[in-house]
Amino acid sequence: MEIQNPLEEKVYRIQLKMDALNPVISNQARIRNPSLLEFSIETTAREIRIRGKTTRQGRLRGTAFEVSFRPHHVENHGIYFKCHRFKFRSYPYQKLDLYRTVSPFPFAQRIAMNRFTRNIPPAFQHEGRYIYFRPAYYVRMVPTFVGDFHMMYVRLSEGIIEFYVKSNRLIQALVDFFGPQYLRMEAVNESEEALRLLMQNS
């Protein structure tokens, strides 16, 4: 009988259920940034879309914005998401809207990105047109989790974000800690042809 090494690394697929997570994320975003009136995240097979509205702040008008990110590459156990599209306009809406006029220009998008990412959680880092996400930040919140956690790949689908990770620890503790209504986890056979193709196309 083969005895498995408890420290042997295995590949896991972790699915985040955005429909369930959206109210939690929206509430946390508004706590960190009181100027937010609305905030939501949705996913398609190609991108992550973030929509929101802010109130007026001093001389700055309120804004309605939509930002689209696409997974770009994995580095240092985290994921770089690149800003693919950024649109914003004044809120409440106005016919003569300076924000909407300058929205397509890179300098205006850079200023807006700096403003909107000012209060993002420590798990995220803003770098130009990229957002760097460290999933291990949330993994370390689980008291029973001890071990290595390596990001391999991320895949998007309608309402789901899938992370493929390698760990030497059974990470069922993640589901137990955060709740099955928010995420789903299953071990993946690393030798499967589908996984190899997945990694080759990343």
C-alpha positions in Angstrom: 0.0 0.0 0.0 1.3 3.4 -1.0 1.8 5.9 1.9 1.2 9.5 0.8 3.6 12.2 2.0 1.6 14.7 4.0 4.0 17.5 2.8 3.6 16.6 -0.9 2.3 19.5 -2.9 -1.0 19.1 -4.7 -2.9 21.2 -7.1 -6.3 22.6 -6.1 -9.0 24.5 -8.0 -10.7 27.2 -5.9 -13.8 28.8 -7.3 -15.0 32.1 -5.9 -18.8 32.6 -6.3 -19.2 36.2 -7.2 -23.0 36.3 -6.9 -22.6 35.5 -3.2 -19.5 37.5 -2.6 -20.7 40.7 -4.2 -22.8 42.0 -1.3 -19.8 41.4 1.1 -17.3 43.0 -1.2 -19.6 46.0 -1.8 -20.0 46.5 1.9 -16.3 46.3 2.6 -15.5 48.7 -0.2 -17.9 51.3 1.1 -16.5 50.9 4.6 -13.0 51.6 3.3 -14.1 54.4 1.0 -17.1 56.4 2.4 -17.5 58.3 -0.9 -18.7 55.1 -2.6 -22.5 55.0 -3.2 -22.5 51.8 -5.2 -19.9 49.1 -5.9 -20.2 45.8 -7.7 -18.0 43.2 -9.4 -19.0 40.8 -12.1 -17.1 38.3 -14.2 -17.4 37.0 -17.8 -15.3 34.5 -19.6 -12.9 37.3 -20.6 -12.8 39.9 -17.9 -13.6 41.3 -14.5 -15.9 44.3 -14.5 -16.0 46.8 -11.6 -18.8 49.3 -11.6 -19.5 52.0 -9.0 -20.7 55.5 -8.2 -19.2 58.1 -5.8 -20.4 61.2 -4.1 -19.0 64.7 -4.5 -15.7 65.3 -2.6 -14.8 68.9 -2.1 -14.4 70.4 -5.6 -14.5 67.0 -7.3 -17.8 66.0 -8.7 -19.3 62.6 -8.0 -18.5 60.0 -10.6 -20.0 56.8 -12.2 -17.3 54.5 -13.4 -16.7 51.1 -15.1 -13.3 49.4 -15.1 -12.5 46.1 -16.9 -9.6 44.0 -15.9 -8.1 40.9 -17.6 -5.7 38.4 -16.0 -2.2 39.2 -17.4 0.4 36.9 -15.7 1.3 35.2 -12.5 4.3 36.4 -10.6 5.7 35.9 -7.0 2.6 33.7 -6.1 0.2 36.6 -7.0 -1.7 37.6 -10.1 -1.4 40.8 -12.2 -4.7 42.0 -13.7 -4.3 44.6 -16.4 -6.8 47.4 -16.9 -8.4 46.8 -20.3 -11.0 49.6 -20.3 -11.8 52.5 -18.0 -14.8 54.7 -18.5 -16.1 57.4 -16.1 -18.5 60.3 -16.1 -20.0 62.8 -13.7 -22.7 61.6 -11.3 -25.4 62.8 -11.3 -25.2 62.9 -15.1 -24.7 66.2 -16.9 -25.1 67.1 -20.6 -21.8 69.0 -20.6 -19.6 66.6 -18.8 -15.8 67.3 -18.6 -15.2 63.9 -16.9 -16.8 62.0 -19.8 -14.8 64.2 -22.4 -11.4 63.4 -20.8 -12.3 59.8 -19.9 -10.6 58.2 -23.0 -7.2 59.9 -22.4 -4.5 58.0 -20.5 -3.6 60.9 -18.2 -7.2 61.2 -17.0 -7.4 57.4 -16.5 -4.2 57.4 -14.5 -5.5 60.1 -12.2 -8.8 58.3 -11.8 -7.1 55.0 -11.1 -5.0 56.6 -8.4 -8.1 58.0 -6.8 -10.2 54.9 -6.9 -7.5 52.6 -5.7 -6.4 54.8 -2.8 -8.2 52.7 -0.2 -7.9 49.2 -1.6 -7.3 46.3 0.8 -3.7 45.3 1.6 -4.1 42.1 -0.6 -4.1 44.4 -3.6 -1.4 46.7 -5.0 -1.9 49.3 -7.7 0.9 49.6 -10.3 0.1 51.8 -13.2 -2.5 50.0 -15.3 -2.1 46.8 -13.3 -3.6 45.6 -10.0 -1.5 43.0 -8.3 -3.5 40.5 -6.1 -2.0 38.3 -3.4 -4.4 35.5 -2.6 -2.1 34.3 0.2 -3.1 37.4 2.2 -6.6 35.9 2.8 -5.2 32.4 3.2 -3.1 33.5 6.1 -6.3 34.6 7.9 -7.2 31.0 8.3 -6.0 30.0 11.8 -5.6 26.3 10.9 -3.6 26.9 7.7 0.1 26.3 7.9 2.2 25.6 4.8 3.1 26.9 1.4 0.6 28.3 -1.1 1.7 28.9 -4.7 -0.5 30.5 -7.4 -0.4 28.8 -10.8 -3.2 30.2 -13.0 -6.5 32.0 -12.9 -9.4 31.5 -15.2 -12.7 33.5 -15.5 -16.2 32.3 -16.3 -19.7 33.8 -15.9 -20.0 34.7 -12.2 -17.0 32.6 -11.2 -13.2 33.3 -10.7 -11.2 30.1 -10.6 -7.7 29.9 -9.0 -5.4 27.0 -9.6 -3.0 26.7 -6.7 -0.3 24.3 -5.5 0.0 23.7 -1.8 1.5 21.2 0.6 -1.5 21.6 2.9 -5.0 20.3 2.5 -6.8 23.6 2.0 -10.3 22.4 2.9 -9.8 24.7 5.9 -10.4 27.7 3.5 -13.9 26.5 2.8 -14.6 25.8 6.5 -13.3 29.3 7.4 -14.9 31.5 4.7 -18.0 29.3 4.0 -19.1 27.0 1.1 -21.6 29.7 0.0 -18.6 31.9 -1.1 -16.1 29.4 -2.4 -15.7 25.8 -3.6 -12.5 23.8 -3.6 -11.4 20.5 -5.1 -8.2 18.7 -5.7 -7.0 18.4 -9.3 -4.9 15.6 -10.8 -1.8 17.5 -11.9 -1.0 14.9 -14.5 -4.3 15.4 -16.4 -3.9 16.5 -19.9 -6.4 19.2 -19.5 -4.4 20.8 -16.7 -1.2 20.6 -18.8 -2.9 22.4 -21.7 -4.3 24.9 -19.3 -0.8 25.8 -18.0 0.7 25.9 -21.5 -1.9 28.5 -22.6 -1.4 30.7 -19.6 
